[in-house]
Amino acid sequence: MFGMSSGAVDKIDVRGSREVNMALGGYNYNNLDKLQTFTIPEVYDEITQFVAERDPKTIAVNYSEWLPLADGISYTSYVKLQKIIGPKYSERMVSAENVILDFVLRRTTREIGAQAHVLAMSRQESLRKLRSIVPGKTSRGEAGVNVLYSAVSDRSVTRSGNYTLQRGDFFYDNHWYDYLGYDVDTKNYGYILRGGETQVPDFIQDAFETAIAGQWIMRPHMRVGMTAGESMEAMIKAMEDAGYVYTPFTDNGARDYQNVQRVLATTDKPSFSIDNHALGNNGAEGPSMGPFRTDSYHLKIQENHFFAFEYMINVNIDERPGFPLAFNISNLQIITSRGVENLQPPNEEIIVIH
């Protein structure tokens, strides 16, 4: 370690001299202090020699074209480093993005506790909002929900934020919650009973059961040590073996749904897509399994990996021919040495609103 005080970081085997530490810290920049025992840039020869003696094939530096988390070095420091190590070794500089991700994504017990706490608070707030819906009064925008099916209203009408939720509406809340930097990407489902109903209609409940079954089919195929690409391939196969048809999404809602319509027009099987992306307090940076996240397929799943267990299921229903019922199942969970474990209750129920 060159620069900073000698006690700044523990367990560093090789440390620079006091002189080079001071120089990197800004001391004697103009070589005017005669009391100092070093001059600049001559003192940097210590670093130059250190690198040359080890003759590294690659030198990882914290810059990245696509990952803000790993893009920390300033332009001035980058140029300074090039001058110190010389042109031969400057050509061997590579992005440290993989090293940084490998370190940052290993969660501590304290981080796990913080994430679980945020998920619990978020869940209570989400359920409170769903259960406070008043049919005929609460708008879709006020409730923060997306209507998937309505027994009384047209699909185009229910997409308006001003649409008033009615009895017979089936929906989910797209609940994002950020506290202490920890994100939540959880979706809870609700249904407003119509007059004479005591439970969710069978066609909705059956389709929902088909949708949530996916999380148990995919669950065994996300393990520590697998790359995101290996996990994605295994999950697709498992879902197809279970009778689902793969309709990969491009993250373009209208176009993706049109593709689902084309495919399901020729089969009674449900279709699926996967978007199990990294999440937590680092955004979606890390190993992610999704057809539009191939840039992270080479990354390995680390112990205590936070991720949004998110996937999409589409089911044909007789009540709306040509317009499959589209589910987005999502909640944040963790992958440990024991496999996928729950940090919050998985999607298993539809909240009934009277």
KEKE-32226 format. One line per 3 residues: their letters; for each residue x, y, z of N, C-alpha, C. Coordinates in steps of 0.001 Angstrom, whole numbers, plus 500000, padded with zeros to 6 digits. Each point is the difference from the previous one (the first is absolute). Layout:
BEGIN
a = X/Y/Z/X/Y/Z/X/Y/Z; ... $
***
This chain:
BEGIN
mfg = 500843/498813/500000/499157/501187/500000/500877/501235/500000; 499794/500854/499017/500740/501249/499911/499027/501146/500250; 500368/500865/500908/499129/501100/500349/499188/499682/501241 $
mss = 499391/501010/500609/499208/499887/501234/500930/499707/501174; 499449/500073/501194/500817/499757/501184/500220/498509/500191; 501002/499655/500777/500353/498587/500165/498911/499199/500687 $
gav = 499118/500660/500761/498958/499268/500719/498648/500040/499327; 499948/500490/498752/498710/500199/499339/499309/498700/499636; 500758/499004/499601/499427/498722/499588/500761/498872/500688 $
dki = 499264/499044/500563/500649/498864/500665/500387/498919/498997; 500920/499160/500414/500370/498794/499262/500512/500297/498594; 500802/501027/499858/500687/500302/498746/501444/499542/500154 $
dvr = 500426/499042/499186/501330/499408/500154/501129/500931/499570; 499763/500774/498947/501044/500872/499474/499510/501438/500079; 500784/500838/500655/499639/501405/500121/501125/500873/499446 $
gsr = 499618/501125/499424/500989/500944/499510/500708/500690/501148; 501082/500672/499682/500775/500724/501007/499232/501216/500490; 500466/500544/501095/499385/501209/500545/500079/501134/498976 $
evn = 501114/500081/499286/500215/501088/499050/499002/499954/498835; 499811/498816/499421/499079/499920/498869/498551/500190/500481; 499699/499550/501221/498663/500241/500548/499729/501492/500131 $
mal = 500983/500727/500493/499833/501444/500164/499874/500696/498653; 500812/499560/499033/499951/500626/498682/498631/499824/499357; 499452/498800/500094/498677/499739/499424/498908/500724/500772 $
ggy = 500303/500347/501243/499034/500744/500802/500086/501503/499810; 500896/500457/499135/500071/501418/499666/501135/500767/500640; 500846/499345/500791/501119/500685/500629/501097/500350/498981 $
nyn = 500598/501174/500187/501185/500419/499238/499793/499925/498488; 498810/500374/499547/499676/499882/498575/500991/500763/499116; 500411/501181/500442/500900/500822/499182/501467/499853/500407 $
nld = 500317/499017/500845/501380/499764/500457/500623/501244/500647; 499184/500763/500724/500482/501226/500614/500393/499814/501462; 499490/498913/500606/500284/499766/501416/501317/499238/500129 $
klq = 501067/500712/500389/501332/499396/500066/500127/498986/501140; 499044/500010/500944/500062/499063/501109/499543/498595/499589; 499300/499923/498884/499517/498688/499561/501155/499194/499390 $
tft = 499892/498687/500117/501079/499108/499531/499684/499407/498626; 499071/500605/499279/499653/499469/498678/499682/501152/499055; 500090/499714/498720/499592/500939/498961/499028/499300/499059 $
ipe = 499201/500815/499321/498984/499484/499079/500398/500408/498585; 499951/499127/499014/499395/498652/500011/500967/498864/500328; 501246/500332/500376/500990/498953/500210/499555/498952/501022 $
vyd = 499258/500430/501012/499583/499062/501044/499075/498909/499458; 499332/500286/498869/499086/499007/499417/500725/498815/499373; 501338/500096/499887/500777/498873/499469/499793/498745/500850 $
eit = 499657/500204/501256/499723/498862/500883/498837/499165/499453; 498980/500689/499498/498842/499296/499431/500381/499385/498655; 500718/500759/499199/500438/499504/498687/500783/498701/500147 $
qfv = 500921/499983/500971/500836/498824/500221/499167/498832/500523; 499045/500282/500882/499129/498971/500564/499245/499260/498893; 499459/500754/499058/499256/499410/498884/500926/499212/499089 $
aer = 501146/500567/499674/500936/499340/499081/500509/498678/500568; 500262/499946/501295/500497/498772/500619/498993/498864/499890; 498723/500333/500032/498944/498964/499952/499522/499713/498581 $
dpk = 500264/500909/499075/499682/499830/498582/498584/499444/499791; 498972/500706/500493/498621/499488/499891/499512/499954/498557; 499228/498961/499698/499422/499877/498648/498834/500966/499823 $
tia = 499266/500245/501094/498915/500984/499974/500037/500803/501298; 499547/501243/499928/499916/500875/501170/498570/500534/500069; 499260/499596/501017/498597/500395/500125/499895/501396/500599 $
vny = 499299/500885/499301/499834/501387/500425/498510/500318/500046; 499609/500807/500976/498563/500224/500202/499414/501011/499007; 499914/499561/498757/499262/500730/498980/499105/499000/499274 $
sew = 498912/500479/499428/499086/499125/499277/499161/500823/499043; 499750/499460/498817/499174/500693/499007/498517/499836/500284; 499629/498945/500780/498572/499720/500169/499566/499876/501452 $
lpl = 500938/499887/500941/499635/499744/501392/500422/501170/500889; 499075/500896/500349/500353/501162/500825/500660/499626/501319; 499574/498871/500581/500545/499544/501274/501508/499800/499939 $
adg = 500520/499647/498814/501426/499709/499848/500753/501130/499313; 499339/501127/499758/500608/501081/499232/500394/501133/500945; 501038/499760/500830/500300/500949/501052/501245/500841/499834 $
isy = 500936/499602/499157/501250/500744/499892/499774/501284/499198; 500645/501083/500434/499878/501256/499265/500919/499979/498781; 499727/500874/499056/500834/500067/498799/501443/500374/500364 $
tsy = 500130/500949/500936/501336/500435/500409/500789/498849/500622; 499339/499240/500863/500679/498865/500639/500335/498917/498990; 499129/499806/499018/500244/499002/498955/501264/500357/499213 $
vkl = 500106/501260/499610/501165/500460/499250/501250/499911/500865; 499863/500348/501265/501140/499927/500926/500495/498568/500145; 499061/499057/500108/500368/498592/500112/500727/499528/498755 $
qki = 499545/500426/498830/500670/499628/498755/501444/500498/499973; 500205/501211/500458/501355/500562/500013/500889/499214/500958; 499452/499605/501155/500798/499319/501014/500431/498612/499531 $
igp = 499073/499229/499414/500342/498617/499650/500601/499889/498602; 499867/501055/499202/500620/500005/498686/499125/499388/498914; 500369/500234/498730/499167/499568/498870/499844/498488/499892 $
kys = 501035/499236/500347/499923/498528/499889/498872/499453/500858; 499940/500439/501243/498989/499457/500913/498657/500725/499883; 500028/501207/499478/498734/500705/499769/499131/499243/499002 $
erm = 500658/499345/499031/499249/499227/499008/499349/498765/500615; 500435/499625/501201/499448/498817/500659/498901/500350/501005; 499636/501273/500062/498933/500407/500911/498647/499561/499454 $
vsa = 499193/499406/500867/498654/499556/499642/499024/500486/501058; 498717/499929/499693/498979/500407/500971/499966/499032/501183; 499832/500559/501183/499897/499190/501222/498545/499647/500320 $
env = 499095/500181/499015/498576/499816/500288/499671/498611/500547; 500623/498949/499457/499694/498651/500490/500512/499790/501425; 501183/500540/500297/500562/499884/501350/499127/500751/500999 $
ild = 499580/501205/499629/499185/500829/500887/498646/499355/500251; 499367/499499/498948/498707/499327/500170/500136/498768/500882; 501064/499236/499791/500216/498783/500774/500081/500317/501488 $
fvl = 500584/501149/500330/500142/500389/501402/498703/500598/500558; 499437/500957/499282/498838/500743/500503/498784/499101/500195; 499849/498984/499153/498801/499167/500037/500050/498918/501073 $
rrt = 501069/499915/500752/500067/499062/501123/499430/500714/501221; 498798/499639/500404/499274/500731/501035/500402/499590/501404; 500025/500993/500875/500269/499723/501408/498683/499708/500722 $
tre = 500102/499459/501195/498803/499717/500802/499214/501275/500261; 500708/501078/500230/499321/501273/500265/499211/500478/498782; 500570/499828/498818/499289/500385/498776/498748/499153/499807 $
iga = 500108/498706/500278/498841/499113/499858/498886/500437/500937; 500378/500339/501237/499005/500462/500955/499332/501282/499567; 500788/500943/499455/499440/501266/499537/499039/499786/498839 $
qah = 500392/499140/499053/499133/499736/498852/498694/499337/500428; 500076/499027/500906/498795/499322/500491/499080/500977/500717; 500579/500934/500757/499206/500999/500716/499242/500896/499026 $
vla = 500699/500443/498949/499371/500851/498990/498870/499254/499290; 500231/498724/499688/498964/499204/499340/498764/499862/500882; 500195/499810/501298/498868/499855/500918/499189/501291/500063 $
msr = 500680/501137/500094/499295/501289/500036/499235/500233/498701; 500657/499687/498891/499373/500191/498692/498752/499137/499852; 500092/498752/500435/498871/499086/499876/498795/500499/500802 $
qes = 500237/500461/501199/498897/500497/500826/499340/501217/499359; 500803/500888/499432/499452/501175/499337/499199/499607/498765; 500518/499046/499236/499311/499546/498797/498645/499377/500340 $
lrk = 499976/499112/500986/498742/499345/500385/499012/501006/500574; 500507/500985/500733/499112/501027/500553/499302/500764/498882; 500762/500359/498954/499412/500746/498891/498978/499162/499239 $
lrs = 500317/498713/499782/499051/499146/499284/498704/499836/500779; 500118/499796/501312/498807/499748/500824/499191/501262/500283; 500584/501157/499674/499266/501253/500199/499259/500443/498746 $
ivp = 500085/499207/498933/499295/500329/498755/498490/499966/500228; 499332/501044/499548/498539/500073/500088/499438/499903/498583; 499311/498906/499663/499457/499838/498646/499106/501181/499622 $
gkt = 500213/500503/498790/499192/501113/499521/500509/501356/500437; 501038/500042/500826/500524/501274/500489/501520/500134/499778; 500732/498944/500293/501461/500057/499880/500423/499860/498546 $
srg = 500831/500920/499537/500475/499921/498616/501191/499059/499910; 500278/499566/498777/501150/499136/499768/501289/500718/500398; 500076/501282/499677/501184/500773/500339/500191/500142/501495 $
eag = 498928/500232/500739/500087/500141/501452/500469/498709/500660; 499517/498877/499488/500365/498707/500579/501369/499531/499530; 500491/500572/498889/501291/499587/499465/499969/498590/499437 $
vnv = 498939/499662/499251/499859/498638/499495/499871/499993/498483; 500269/498833/499411/499771/499744/498579/498882/498976/499884; 498952/500344/499281/498848/499114/499850/500264/498996/498884 $
lys = 499913/498720/500322/500237/498929/499032/498722/499516/499352; 498908/500054/500760/498711/499527/499483/498887/500743/500722; 498971/500347/499251/498823/500625/500597/498753/499328/499448 $
avs = 499110/499648/500900/498742/499377/499573/499033/501008/499428; 500278/501281/500231/499017/501022/499604/500568/501080/499086; 501318/500070/499836/500584/501101/499235/500910/499499/498886 $
drs = 500134/500795/498963/500848/499682/498862/501470/500135/500378; 500891/499227/499359/501428/500016/500310/500605/501386/499814; 499601/500708/498954/500574/501320/499745/499614/500993/501086 $
vtr = 498814/499831/500568/499533/500908/501050/500763/499775/501293; 500241/498735/500343/500631/499691/501282/501465/500422/500057; 500582/500368/498875/501398/500426/499999/500169/501457/500403 $
sgn = 498916/500738/500051/500068/501407/500387/500255/500130/501497; 500859/500945/500367/500264/500224/501411/498786/500506/500748; 499061/500604/499268/498785/500529/500619/498885/498962/500101 $
ytl = 500241/498825/499467/498980/498949/500042/499644/499666/501449; 498697/499942/500295/499536/499658/501341/499837/498494/500107; 500653/499409/500963/499952/498548/500178/498582/499537/500321 $
qrg = 499596/498924/499317/498637/499488/500112/500005/498571/500541; 498859/499554/500436/499844/498600/500405/500197/499102/498774; 500764/498932/500183/500330/499140/498874/501340/500323/499368 $
dff = 500720/500979/500573/501328/500360/499491/501075/499128/500657; 500959/499576/499190/501146/499211/500462/501256/500771/499638; 500901/500184/500947/501129/500897/499785/501181/499629/500890 $
ydn = 501154/500655/499741/501156/499881/500893/500590/501380/500222; 500640/500170/501150/500681/501260/500263/501473/499859/499619; 500498/500982/499290/501416/500029/499616/500712/500799/501071 $
hwy = 500351/499331/501113/500414/500701/501205/501514/500137/500093; 500469/501217/499764/501425/500321/500196/500135/500759/501305; 500979/499619/500775/500183/500588/501329/501490/500102/500248 $
dyl = 500481/501204/500285/501432/500214/500194/500229/500569/501390; 500751/499267/500819/500304/500442/501355/501428/499594/500334; 500790/500963/500482/501411/499756/500312/500775/499499/498773 $
gyd = 499506/500355/498811/500665/499596/498770/499614/498626/499499; 499160/499273/500740/499601/498647/499604/498688/500053/499225; 500006/499379/498820/498830/500015/499125/499087/498814/500265 $
vdt = 498775/500144/499537/499010/498933/500073/499302/499934/498649; 499848/498829/499460/499269/499820/498738/499000/498871/500219; 498948/500309/500755/499020/498986/500391/498643/500329/499410 $
kny = 499318/498994/499494/498672/500186/499433/499007/499100/500742; 498968/500631/500573/498942/499267/500687/498710/500105/499190; 499226/498913/499980/498803/499921/499178/498735/500161/500834 $
gyi = 499012/500638/499396/498735/500210/500689/498808/499827/499076; 498847/499661/500587/498756/499861/499240/498863/500573/500839; 499131/500778/499346/498836/500576/500678/498784/499121/499709 $
lrg = 499423/499416/501041/498854/499103/499836/498796/500728/499416; 499305/499308/499109/498724/500494/499470/498877/499538/500924; 498831/500562/499808/498854/499610/500802/499714/498511/499879 $
get = 499881/499319/501127/499724/498563/499996/501240/499137/499996; 501165/500577/499743/501244/499227/500005/500572/499902/501418; 500576/498863/500299/500669/499808/501294/501483/499700/499827 $
qvp = 500423/499823/498755/501396/499706/499727/500355/500444/498586; 501278/499966/499692/500479/500369/498668/499436/499013/498978; 499496/500474/498851/499480/499085/498967/501021/498936/499625 $
dfi = 499508/498818/499689/500878/498857/499732/500980/500273/498864; 499558/500666/498925/500891/500174/498852/501183/500906/500353; 499781/500970/500884/501099/500849/500452/500895/499241/500968 $
qda = 499389/499285/500948/500769/499258/500990/500850/498915/499334; 499408/499303/499032/500733/498936/499300/501185/500576/499221; 499774/501132/499335/501085/500632/499247/501092/500482/500946 $
fet = 499596/500527/501147/500970/500460/500998/500832/498835/500523; 499361/498856/500240/500737/498813/500465/501021/499559/498954; 499613/500095/498724/500938/499665/498921/501187/500949/500004 $
aia = 499739/501267/500311/501061/501003/500007/500967/499796/501171; 499467/499848/501208/500895/499918/501165/500737/498663/500072; 499522/498997/499266/500702/498711/499986/501403/500143/499429 $
gqw = 500194/501017/499146/501298/500198/499372/501127/500213/500993; 499717/500673/501124/501079/500287/500955/500536/498725/500646; 499173/498975/500102/500454/498739/500585/500711/499136/498958 $
imr = 499647/500193/498736/500676/499270/498925/501404/500548/499779; 500142/501324/500044/501298/500637/499730/500928/500000/501207; 499435/499950/501166/500749/500171/501248/501275/499137/500101 $
phm = 499956/498709/499656/501207/499165/500166/501142/500341/499048; 499741/500846/499015/500972/500240/498943/500718/501337/500142; 499974/500563/501200/500788/501191/500328/500841/499648/501213 $
rvg = 501296/499773/499778/500867/499539/501080/501319/500769/500009; 500558/500119/501184/501305/500648/500151/501032/499268/499148; 500795/500758/499256/501035/499417/499150/499595/499892/498541 $
mta = 498695/499987/499720/499538/499996/498611/500161/501397/499418; 500258/500092/498704/499934/501303/499354/498538/500312/499715; 499720/501276/499782/498629/500398/499687/499523/499305/498728 $
ges = 500903/499850/499024/499639/499339/498750/499660/498537/500190; 500786/499308/500835/499720/498586/500285/498659/499852/500696; 499721/500891/500931/498732/499964/500726/498829/500268/499063 $
mea = 500155/500982/499126/498944/500342/499045/499670/498808/499108; 501031/499361/499486/499806/498841/499118/499271/498865/500730; 500391/499752/501254/499383/498924/500777/498543/500313/500316 $
mik = 499696/501262/500299/498622/500369/500329/499082/499906/498785; 500498/500430/498858/499191/499905/498777/499649/498544/499726; 500982/499113/500107/499758/498582/499751/498987/499429/500992 $
ame = 500152/500357/501277/499092/499486/501022/498566/500450/499745; 499826/501244/499613/498656/500511/499730/499405/499344/498757; 500813/499836/498965/499499/499342/498790/499648/498543/500287 $
dag = 500811/499327/500802/499699/498614/500365/498699/499900/500797; 499655/501084/500705/498782/500014/500809/498765/500397/499193; 500184/500269/498697/498858/500281/499152/499764/501455/499666 $
yvy = 500965/500870/500276/499877/501418/499670/500753/500281/498693; 499526/500991/499247/500631/500391/498742/500802/501276/500226; 501246/500005/499531/500873/501149/500230/499710/501122/499007 $
tpf = 499611/501163/500511/499787/501200/499187/500872/501109/500591; 501291/500037/499638/500927/500962/500611/499582/501445/499772; 500052/500783/501067/499639/501409/499940/501200/500851/499597 $
tdn = 499694/501166/499434/501027/500979/499653/499915/501227/500894; 499116/499961/501003/499724/501117/500910/499283/501129/499279; 499273/499644/498962/499124/500938/499302/498582/499444/500135 $
gar = 499226/500558/500938/498715/499439/500385/499063/499668/498856; 499708/500984/499127/499043/499792/498919/500493/498937/499024; 501255/500094/499599/500551/499050/499030/500081/498599/500587 $
dyq = 500381/499905/501271/500094/498690/500656/498633/499336/500094; 498969/500787/500324/498660/499428/500125/499474/499553/498636; 500317/500751/498964/499579/499602/498647/500627/498670/499610 $
nvq = 501249/499802/500394/500663/498726/499724/499322/498866/500764; 499638/500250/501250/499272/499007/500800/498683/499643/499328; 499299/500996/499515/498722/499753/499314/500191/499104/498787 $
rvl = 501054/500252/499221/500251/499190/498804/500291/498549/500383; 500825/499811/501007/500378/498644/500395/498824/499250/500614; 499285/500634/500919/498907/499312/500700/498753/499829/499135 $
att = 499995/500634/498823/498880/499785/499080/500035/498594/499417; 501155/499321/500125/500147/498667/499405/500194/498895/501042; 499849/500340/501285/500187/498994/501050/499181/500358/501235 $
dkp = 499651/498984/500756/499313/500219/501279/500977/500007/501170; 501292/499802/499702/501001/500022/501061/500239/501436/500476; 500385/500182/501260/500392/501337/500468/501392/500337/499486 $
sfs = 500280/501266/499847/501346/500413/499584/500701/500698/501163; 501308/500174/499857/500770/500618/501084/501186/500773/499461; 500445/500956/500793/501283/500646/499821/500599/500182/501388 $
idn = 501296/500266/500074/500710/500077/501280/500743/501327/500094; 499954/500603/501181/500788/501207/500265/500467/499994/501456; 500724/498960/500388/500515/499900/501366/501263/500845/500109 $
hal = 499815/501277/500312/501127/500929/499955/500522/500339/501392; 501286/500322/500046/500622/500411/501255/499288/501229/500543; 499958/500099/501310/499346/501143/500641/500558/500129/501413 $
gnn = 499624/501042/500692/500492/500248/501345/500341/501466/500120; 501222/500319/500397/500423/501403/500082/501026/500346/498928; 500098/499174/498949/500897/500268/498873/499254/500016/498673 $
gae = 498700/500251/500052/499217/499957/498781/499950/498592/499441; 499953/499882/498679/499928/498684/499348/501381/499526/499570; 501028/500409/500739/501373/499652/499634/500392/498689/500657 $
gps = 500320/499003/499191/500355/498682/500495/499449/498942/499061; 500207/498725/500317/499495/498929/499133/498487/500042/499902; 499506/500166/498789/498559/500110/499759/499599/499043/498899 $
mgp = 498846/499369/500166/499513/499024/499042/498799/500574/499268; 500204/500434/498786/498930/500559/499190/500456/500106/498563; 499091/499884/499024/500401/500023/498597/500580/501330/499558 $
frt = 499730/501088/500729/500566/501290/499640/501077/500438/501002; 500579/499030/500730/501070/500305/500954/501220/499096/499745; 500277/499725/498746/501070/499058/499651/501385/500515/500366 $
dsy = 500138/501326/500246/501312/500540/500342/500490/499509/501360; 499105/499395/500804/500419/499498/501316/500029/498472/500048; 499818/499348/498871/499935/498530/499986/501301/499332/500457 $
hlk = 501117/500710/499873/501288/499404/500374/500266/500094/501501; 499199/500777/500717/500237/500212/501428/499500/498816/500823; 500767/499618/501019/499605/498887/500864/499107/500473/501145 $
iqe = 499056/499162/500367/499143/500277/501151/500824/499781/501265; 500053/501027/500838/500785/499941/501223/499106/499623/501193; 500632/499589/501072/499285/499733/501244/499251/501265/500438 $
nhf = 498742/499815/500410/499148/501094/500475/499711/501025/498895; 499655/499497/498829/499678/500856/498855/498549/500462/500079; 499793/501331/500069/498656/500570/499975/499518/500059/498548 $
faf = 498772/499607/499751/499467/500118/498645/498479/500080/500033; 499447/500674/498995/498554/500033/499822/499605/498726/499268; 499286/499136/500686/499514/498746/499390/498794/500395/499153 $
eym = 500285/500430/498772/498974/500600/499144/499897/499234/498677; 498796/499653/499665/499764/499332/498724/498569/500275/499562; 499711/499725/498734/498710/500300/499407/499342/498727/499482 $
inv = 498725/499841/500304/499207/498859/499531/498767/500527/499286; 499669/499390/498881/498840/500408/499206/499102/498788/499765; 498698/500153/500290/499060/498882/499959/498768/500372/499189 $
nid = 499632/499148/499037/498753/500208/499264/498804/499809/500934; 498994/500867/499856/498764/499850/500771/498807/500117/499053; 498986/499168/500235/498808/500010/499147/499253/501322/500095 $
erp = 500123/500664/501129/499269/501242/500226/500532/501161/499165; 501175/499830/499400/500564/501077/499188/500844/499398/498883; 499392/499394/499009/500729/499345/498909/500932/500973/499277 $
gfp = 501222/499538/499761/500955/500823/499271/500791/500952/500873; 499607/500103/501263/500700/500893/500930/500355/499224/501264; 501128/499281/499970/500400/499185/501161/500133/500837/501271 $
laf = 499744/499365/501124/500181/500642/501295/501499/499991/500311; 500559/501185/500209/501451/500148/500140/500369/500286/501451; 500824/499133/500575/500441/500143/501382/501469/500412/500045 $
nis = 500316/500893/500918/501385/500304/500326/500187/499619/501463; 500705/498908/500233/500241/499511/501359/501368/500499/500441; 500061/500710/501112/501282/500581/500406/500061/500229/501501 $
nlq = 501072/499543/500612/500369/500424/501352/501480/499760/500215; 500595/500798/500874/501442/499919/500216/500319/498864/500969; 500950/499137/499604/500419/498883/500834/501523/499924/500017 $
iit = 500542/498952/500581/501451/499871/500165/500446/498598/499590; 501194/499896/499440/500584/498707/499661/501175/499756/500938; 499938/498918/500758/501068/499629/500923/500564/498644/499581 $
srg = 500894/499450/500808/500557/498680/499714/498926/498917/500056; 498843/500327/500550/498886/499043/500048/499015/500205/498853; 500318/500905/499090/499120/500277/498884/499210/501274/500237 $
ven = 498878/500147/499301/499149/501178/500162/499283/499917/501342; 500105/501059/500789/499294/500080/501276/499157/501271/500026; 498921/499971/500758/499073/501119/500042/500429/501065/501000 $
lqp = 500114/501235/499520/500160/501145/500888/498646/500613/500321; 498990/499624/499231/498631/500432/500218/499091/498899/499469; 498724/499984/500380/499095/498959/499495/499943/500012/498479 $
pne = 500067/498846/499360/499896/499955/498532/498581/500311/499549; 499833/500249/498702/498658/500244/499448/499179/498716/500040; 499006/499942/500849/499182/498808/500105/498508/500271/500191 $
eii = 499608/501272/500077/498596/500280/500263/499531/501243/499263; 498699/500036/499782/499329/501174/499467/499248/500649/501169; 500277/501254/500249/499332/500722/501078/498546/500274/499586 $
vih = 499072/499501/500776/498571/500166/499693/499482/501267/500660; 499388/500853/499186/499465/501283/500481/498478/499954/499917; 499328/500228/501104/498543/499880/500070/499310/501322/499615 $
***
